[in-house]
Amino acid sequence: MNMETLRELAWTDFFFYAIVSPRELYRRIKQRDSGMLQLSFAVPALSAFFDIIILSLNGAESGFFYHKISYGWLLFLFILLLKIIVYTALIDSSAQFFGYSGNIKDTVSLVNFAMFPGLMFLPVYYIIYITGIAPGFFYVFLSFVFFCWFILILAQGISEMYSIQSGRALAIILAPAVVTGVLMFFTFIVFIFSLVGFIAN
Amino acid sequence: MEKQRKITLAILIMLVLISIIAVVDISTRVEKKRSIQTGMGMMAAGPGIAIVRIDGPIELTGPGGFMGKPSGAEAVVKRLADIEKDGNIKAVVLRINSPGGTVAATQEIYQKILSLRKKNIIVVASMGDIAASGGYYIASACSYIVANYGTITGSIGVIAYSPNLKNLMDKFGIKMNVIKSGKYKDILATHRDMSSEERALIQQMIDLSYHKFVKDIALGRNMNQNDIYPVADGRVMSAETALEHKLIDQLGTFDEAINKAKELAGLDADAPVYEEHLSPFNEIFSSMNSFFSGRLFESRFADTTHRIEYRYMQ
């Protein structure tokens, strides 16, 4: 992405369509503009930073804040990138399980841009925090709303990617979460049985 | 399309701005709370003692000064001024670990300490590794001086220096073009020998500063100037020798200085001690500033500014 492209502001289209038309967003991603993948990682970078600020607004006021927005941001970003990679790999595997071809590069970009509306959490929550209207409730409520928005963008993007119904796309997205949840549940049960057996002996 | 892109860009800029505002907002509240915790906000844990630290060469503005905050002697004077206004601070322990510094910077701190004493705030000096020349000048303003056995102190005197690079410049064929308004305008110039008239002029300044030094010690220590002159020949001395010459009051540690301050101020033994705190941002920017201004390594001869100093040259 050179200066000319930056000036044209064509790169802002990704952010715009992430909000208004996730299907158009995927069509733009598919065109594979140069620098698009790198640009998409600006969203998780900002998201990690904004998350730290929101947590700091809720937390105790102490000098630890300076560590949180410096080293904490790097840690959050690292964890977020790890989550994106793992989750994208799972979605891609899930799509292949349903009989579609894998497309991990576009899925990574889609997941990254799908997080963009989540950046609105900070301004909205900051207003609530300043006015002091039930910040605890709104924190949980807004987290849920923005998570649903993220899933909605992803579902429509995946739907466009494989030309399938949104419901089927939702199944592709949620299948890894369900499988992981079930596996974790059984692992927990086995762990509890092992622990009880160990204590009993 | 063009309008839509501009709107998106505006949203992105707004997001960044809000995040900056939120960070500044949180930082301000953190600093405010910290200021209260360190006892400078009147509402803390009751009457106590403040610690003020003077480390390294004394200059008016030292390394640091993040976001317009004062540094060097100005920062020390500001902290003393804050203490002066704070009704909770009954005594100050000035931890000095300095070989001295510039005349003006030293005198600024000296005067501020006297101002505190006039308001019945006890000021106890605790000397660290070294409190010589300007370091001792500052200590002399205090109500009481405690020094460790190993403290190097004394060095009562004034010094001015500049390298004479004439031979070096001649060797390399470097000549200086000097256009000046008066014959003394390039006094202490490094490219030529100093004339006897110039030396006399500088010596006059040095002598004036020296007599002021001795006079101020006598005032701060409540001594006769004639008792100071015999040891005011620039010599450094151990704390024990300084005690013999009544230049200090007690041999002891930093903790003993704190206890003495509590005793003199009539405070309980468990009275709170308020330390000075720098925010991590300030610390980071101070060290960055030091690094970029090249102060992490001291290069005396590369420093072309001429100064007259109350300083022990190690």
Boltz contact constraints between the chains, C-beta under 6 A:
constraints:
  - contact:
      token1: [A, 9]
      token2: [B, 5]
      max_distance: 6.0
  - contact:
      token1: [A, 9]
      token2: [B, 9]
      max_distance: 6.0
  - contact:
      token1: [A, 12]
      token2: [B, 5]
      max_distance: 6.0
  - contact:
      token1: [A, 12]
      token2: [B, 8]
      max_distance: 6.0
  - contact:
      token1: [A, 12]
      token2: [B, 9]
      max_distance: 6.0
  - contact:
      token1: [A, 15]
      token2: [B, 8]
      max_distance: 6.0
  - contact:
      token1: [A, 16]
      token2: [B, 4]
      max_distance: 6.0
  - contact:
      token1: [A, 16]
      token2: [B, 8]
      max_distance: 6.0
  - contact:
      token1: [A, 53]
      token2: [B, 22]
      max_distance: 6.0
  - contact:
      token1: [A, 56]
      token2: [B, 26]
      max_distance: 6.0
  - contact:
      token1: [A, 61]
      token2: [B, 29]
      max_distance: 6.0
  - contact:
      token1: [A, 61]
      token2: [B, 30]
      max_distance: 6.0
  - contact:
      token1: [A, 61]
      token2: [B, 33]
      max_distance: 6.0
  - contact:
      token1: [A, 65]
      token2: [B, 26]
      max_distance: 6.0
  - contact:
      token1: [A, 65]
      token2: [B, 30]
      max_distance: 6.0
  - contact:
      token1: [A, 66]
      token2: [B, 280]
      max_distance: 6.0
  - contact:
      token1: [A, 66]
      token2: [B, 281]
      max_distance: 6.0
  - contact:
      token1: [A, 119]
      token2: [B, 15]
      max_distance: 6.0
  - contact:
      token1: [A, 123]
      token2: [B, 18]
      max_distance: 6.0
  - contact:
      token1: [A, 126]
      token2: [B, 22]
      max_distance: 6.0
